[in-house]
Amino acid sequence: MSGLVALDPARHGALRFDAAAAGRGRAIAQLGRGEIALAACDMPLCFAKDAGTGRFNLVALMALGGDNLFAGGDGFHATYMPQAVLLGAFRLAEGGTGLAIDPADASLGARGAALIERGAATSLVSELRDALRRLVADVAAAHALAGALARHRLLRPWRLVLRRANAREHALDGLYTIDEAALAALDEAAVVALHRDRALAAAAVIAASRHQLERLRQLHDAAHPGDRIAAGELPPGD
């Protein structure tokens, strides 16, 4: 997000929020821990390592090296829209309405629900602030989950390669998934600890969601019939 400005009733009286338009141009979405089962219905889930902090972020893939495959001209075509996608035009801010916006985001414009009416913020602004606060807390819970999995050495690089019809290859680097062999080799104490934290169930869903890679390939081929693509996972260590 760039170009953030404070949501100002005096400047943005005509601005509206179209939730169905959210997500255009976004290929990846950060997830909160509570979103795992919902997002996995459509999207491959994995972890991306922050180069600056070394921290693992839980993310959902929504594209194969291009634009968001779920965001179309007539709405978002998935069982679930990640909260970071829905709220992508907004950030929490101090003072005023309590929100900062990216006016260039596809979800903001002349269509949708009003953010300002009669010179004051609508109830939608309060709802968006509350949703952002919940998302911040849920993302923190996802960081804690990723940290626990990493401490038990349950994350491995997820090495994806895309092969286009013209034989060009493109690798998606920097992603991590669940190391199922390491998961199966955990000792009893580790299993009990992770189970009590509900981390084992989360790890199982994340591991299974890798098969949604085929869903992304199908969506890509439908949207780009002249650029059919094969998407596959390289075995660990190759």
URCORJO-V22030 format. One record per helix or strand. SS is the DSSP state (~ for helix, > for strand). FROM is the first residue (numbers start at 1). TO is the last residue. If there is no record, write none. Layout:
# URCORJO-V22030
ss=SS from=FROM to=TO
ss=SS from=FROM to=TO
This chain:
# URCORJO-V22030
ss=> from=4 to=6
ss=> from=16 to=17
ss=~ from=19 to=21
ss=> from=28 to=30
ss=~ from=33 to=39
ss=> from=45 to=49
ss=> from=56 to=61
ss=> from=71 to=72
ss=> from=75 to=76
ss=~ from=83 to=86
ss=> from=90 to=92
ss=> from=99 to=102
ss=> from=108 to=109
ss=> from=113 to=114
ss=> from=116 to=117
ss=> from=120 to=121
ss=~ from=123 to=151
ss=> from=155 to=157
ss=> from=160 to=164
ss=> from=169 to=172
ss=> from=175 to=178
ss=~ from=180 to=184
ss=~ from=188 to=196
ss=~ from=199 to=223
ss=> from=229 to=233
